[in-house]
Amino acid sequence: MAQRVLMAMSGGIDSSVAAMLLLEKGYELTGVTFRTFDSIKPSCLAKEKGCCSVESIMEARNLAHRLGFEHHIVDFRDVFREHVIAYFVEEYSHGRTPNPCVMCNSHIKWGVLLEEANRHKCDLIATGHYARIAQQGGHWFLRRAADSHKDQTYFLWMLTEENLSRTVFPLGDLTKDEVRKMAAERGFEQLSKKKESQEICFIPDNDYRSFLASEGCEVQEGLYVDGEGKVLGRHAGFQNYTIGQRKGLGVALGYPVFVTRIDAENNEVTLGRHDDLLQTEVRLREDMRFLGDSSQPVQAQIRYRSQPTEAFVDTGQHSLHFAAPVWAAAPGQSAVIYQDELLVGGGIII
């Protein structure tokens, strides 16, 4: 008897091709698309992931019907607001830089998605993420995708072993170009040419400052200071800045300056030079996860596009000690830990 898979569908090329590949391998599919956030802004309509537009939801439904399997639209707007949007606003309100995709994957795409899988009597869940799964030493691990430019394991680090044991990633061994080619070869030429976006799904115009204001996040002008506390000028509200930011500061000191610290309580933003942001130790929250061998070096990323850097993990101190300095570790962002291709842990930077 074929295994039943709940296929998370966004209307984009990745989840669509993932569904095609699973059907071709003999799985029995049920499609599901989440309604997480409503946006009427035109820029949302061109997004590949498309989770905020009615058009993308209907594209997912139409594709499922064309491929011959049932499809359901599930309204998750309330839980999405609770676990993703509220978190996003709260983090910025405390001077931290949030990572909403990490929280969405943990609480929405693998939290309530598994509940939906059980409701539809599905054995497994599947998404269009570029990631792979491996078993080693009795544990389930995420493994980096074959396409290093598209690897999305960084955003999935909070998934549990139970999550992974019930998940399949049909695109893990493929490149993005191969996925586009597969869509075209199967008669979905328009789908193969869909644009891609790195924007946050609920902020389609990428203007998070306006979004925070619309969510009632109070922003007041405050002081720029240097590392000694000397006043350098006035800023537009600490929520408008993130660690490492250089552009848009509105202050000229005769040399390049960067945001090095954000003091939300006193509404102060500290500015400094590039090298002031270099550090060899990064502290993580106490709920960090680590399944690797702490006696062996790891490779850690402090942001999605940062280069993996060799480090050692100190689980007692909840910290990473880097062999070479890393730059601009931002509180609120995720530090994700790998040994070879396996994702063995992660934590939130403090």
Residue pairs with C-beta under 8 A, 6 or more apart in sequence:
2 26
2 27
2 28
3 27
3 28
3 123
3 124
4 27
4 28
4 29
4 30
4 120
4 121
4 122
4 123
4 124
5 22
5 27
5 28
5 29
5 30
5 122
5 123
5 124
5 125
5 126
5 168
6 29
6 30
6 31
6 32
6 113
6 116
6 117
6 120
6 122
6 124
6 125
6 126
7 15
7 18
7 19
7 22
7 29
7 30
7 31
7 32
7 64
7 69
7 125
7 126
7 127
8 15
8 32
8 33
8 34
8 109
8 113
8 125
8 126
8 127
8 128
9 15
9 16
9 19
9 31
9 32
9 33
9 60
9 63
9 64
9 71
10 33
10 48
10 49
10 50
10 51
10 56
10 60
10 128
11 33
11 50
11 55
11 56
11 57
11 58
11 59
11 60
11 63
12 47
12 48
12 49
12 50
12 56
12 128
12 194
13 48
13 128
13 179
13 180
13 183
13 191
13 192
13 194
14 48
14 128
14 129
14 130
14 171
14 179
15 60
15 127
15 128
16 60
16 63
16 128
16 183
16 188
16 191
17 128
17 170
17 171
17 179
17 182
17 183
18 126
18 127
18 128
18 169
18 170
18 171
19 29
19 31
19 63
19 64
19 67
19 69
19 126
20 67
20 182
20 183
20 186
21 170
21 171
21 182
22 29
22 126
22 168
22 170
23 29
23 67
23 68
23 69
27 124
28 69
29 64
29 67
29 69
30 69
30 70
30 71
30 72
30 120
30 122
31 60
31 61
31 63
31 64
31 69
31 70
31 71
31 72
32 71
32 72
32 73
32 74
32 113
32 116
32 120
33 56
33 57
33 60
33 61
33 71
33 72
33 73
33 74
34 51
34 74
34 76
34 80
34 108
34 109
35 57
35 73
35 74
35 75
35 76
35 77
36 51
36 52
36 76
36 77
36 80
36 84
36 104
36 108
36 201
36 202
37 51
37 52
37 77
37 80
37 81
37 85
37 201
37 202
38 52
38 77
39 52
39 53
39 202
39 204
41 204
41 205
43 199
43 204
43 205
44 50
44 52
44 53
44 204
45 53
45 55
45 56
46 195
46 197
47 53
47 56
47 195
47 197
47 199
47 201
47 204
48 194
48 195
48 196
48 197
49 56
49 197
49 201
50 56
50 57
50 59
51 201
52 201
52 202
52 204
57 73
60 71
61 71
61 73
63 188
63 191
64 70
64 71
65 71
72 116
72 120
74 112
74 116
76 108
76 112
79 107
79 108
79 112
80 104
80 108
83 103
83 104
83 107
83 108
83 111
84 100
84 103
84 104
84 107
84 108
84 202
85 100
85 202
85 215
87 98
87 100
87 103
88 98
88 100
89 212
89 215
89 216
89 217
91 97
91 98
91 332
92 98
92 208
92 212
92 217
92 239
93 217
93 239
93 264
94 264
95 238
95 239
95 262
95 263
95 264
95 331
96 262
96 330
96 331
96 332
97 242
97 243
97 330
97 331
97 332
97 333
98 332
99 155
99 332
99 333
99 334
100 200
100 202
101 155
101 200
102 155
102 156
102 157
102 158
102 334
103 158
105 155
105 156
105 158
105 159
106 158
106 159
109 127
110 125
110 159
110 160
110 163
110 167
113 125
114 125
114 163
114 166
117 123
117 124
117 125
117 166
123 166
124 166
124 167
124 168
125 166
125 167
125 168
126 167
126 168
126 169
126 170
127 167
127 169
128 170
128 171
129 152
129 155
129 156
129 169
129 171
129 172
130 145
130 147
130 150
130 151
130 152
130 169
130 171
130 172
130 174
130 176
131 142
131 143
131 144
131 145
131 151
131 152
131 153
131 156
131 169
131 172
132 142
132 143
132 144
132 145
132 146
132 169
132 172
132 173
133 140
133 141
133 142
133 143
133 164
133 167
133 168
133 169
133 172
134 140
134 141
134 142
134 143
134 341
134 342
135 141
136 342
139 161
139 291
140 161
140 164
140 165
141 164
141 291
141 342
141 343
141 344
142 153
142 156
142 157
142 159
142 164
142 342
142 343
143 153
143 172
143 341
143 342
143 343
144 151
144 153
144 338
144 341
144 342
144 343
145 151
145 152
145 153
145 169
145 171
145 172
145 173
146 172
146 173
146 174
146 175
147 174
147 175
147 176
149 176
150 175
150 176
153 336
153 343
154 301
154 304
154 334
154 336
155 304
156 343
157 289
157 334
157 336
157 343
157 345
157 346
158 289
158 346
159 167
171 179
174 182
180 192
180 193
181 192
183 189
183 191
183 192
184 192
199 205
199 206
200 206
200 208
202 211
203 211
209 219
209 239
209 240
212 219
212 239
213 219
217 239
219 236
219 237
219 239
219 240
220 237
220 267
221 234
221 235
221 236
221 237
222 234
222 235
222 237
222 238
222 266
222 267
222 268
222 269
223 231
223 232
223 233
223 234
223 235
223 267
223 268
223 269
224 231
224 232
224 233
224 234
224 235
224 249
224 251
224 268
224 269
224 270
224 271
225 231
225 232
225 268
225 269
225 270
225 271
226 232
226 270
226 271
226 272
227 260
227 270
227 272
227 276
232 251
232 253
232 271
233 250
233 251
235 241
235 249
235 250
235 251
235 269
236 250
237 267
238 262
238 263
238 264
238 267
238 268
238 269
240 248
241 249
241 259
241 262
241 269
242 259
242 262
242 330
243 259
243 260
243 261
243 262
243 277
243 328
243 329
243 330
243 331
244 258
244 259
244 277
244 327
244 328
244 330
245 258
245 259
246 256
246 257
246 258
246 259
249 257
249 259
249 271
251 257
251 271
253 271
255 273
256 273
256 274
257 271
257 272
257 273
258 271
258 272
258 273
258 274
258 276
258 277
258 328
259 269
259 270
259 271
260 270
260 271
260 272
260 276
260 277
261 269
261 270
262 268
262 269
262 270
262 331
263 269
263 270
274 327
277 327
277 328
278 325
278 326
278 327
279 322
279 325
279 326
279 329
280 321
280 322
280 323
280 324
280 325
280 326
281 319
281 320
281 321
281 322
282 300
282 302
282 319
282 320
282 322
282 326
282 329
282 335
282 349
283 317
283 318
283 319
283 349
283 350
284 318
284 319
284 320
284 335
284 347
284 348
284 349
284 350
285 318
285 347
285 348
285 350
286 318
287 347
287 348
288 315
288 318
288 345
288 346
288 347
288 348
289 345
289 346
289 347
290 313
290 315
290 337
290 344
290 345
291 344
291 345
292 298
292 313
292 337
292 339
292 342
292 344
292 345
293 339
294 312
294 313
294 314
294 315
296 339
297 310
297 311
297 312
297 323
298 310
298 311
298 312
298 313
298 320
298 337
298 338
298 339
298 344
298 345
299 308
299 309
299 310
299 311
299 337
299 338
299 339
300 308
300 309
300 311
300 320
300 322
300 335
300 336
300 337
300 338
301 307
301 308
301 309
301 335
301 336
301 338
302 309
302 326
302 328
302 329
302 330
302 333
302 335
302 349
303 330
303 333
303 334
306 326
308 338
309 322
309 323
309 324
309 326
310 322
310 323
310 324
311 320
311 321
311 322
311 323
311 337
312 320
312 321
313 319
313 320
313 321
313 337
313 345
314 320
314 321
318 347
320 335
320 337
329 335
329 349
330 349
331 349
331 350
332 348
332 349
333 348
333 349
334 346
334 347
334 348
334 349
335 346
335 347
335 348
335 349
336 343
336 345
336 346
337 343
337 344
337 345
337 346
338 344
